[in-house]
């Protein structure tokens, strides 16, 4: 079976697309179209989810790398708790060595940034902001939630700069 280096740079790049969309929407919202804050938060929450999932993927044996498909496909590891969207559940599922590295890198890059507090606070934002007209949706947002995804992105940028031999393989 093929192995995917963790965190997966492929998943990180996907997350960055949603992070960039969130940043564009946030800029438009701050320029007067305040209705765009909601989708900015939703895209930022999705980016955070993908950034955490970059630690929780493996090569999909049903679609292996081949001469015709050199990238193959990835899938989430089996046994993740909850609905596989909750940020705190995903964070807690990251292998302990990697989670420690995330915490240490976060603290080094932004001393005082309360990573676990923000992951918990934003845990249900993606699911909760997708359909604002539903009764069980999030009814209000804290725009500070827009800080989590860029912070996680910086942490992962730092972690993926390390030599490949220092990164975990599964």
Secondary structure as UniProt FT lines:
FT   STRAND          5..6
FT   HELIX           9..30
FT   TURN            31..32
FT   TURN            34..35
FT   HELIX           36..53
FT   TURN            54..55
FT   STRAND          57..59
FT   HELIX           61..63
FT   TURN            70..71
FT   STRAND          74..76
FT   TURN            78..79
FT   TURN            82..83
FT   HELIX           87..93
FT   HELIX           96..109
FT   TURN            111..112
FT   HELIX           115..121
FT   TURN            122..124
FT   HELIX           125..130
FT   TURN            131..133
FT   TURN            135..136
FT   HELIX           143..145
FT   HELIX           146..160
FT   HELIX           164..166
FT   STRAND          168..169
//
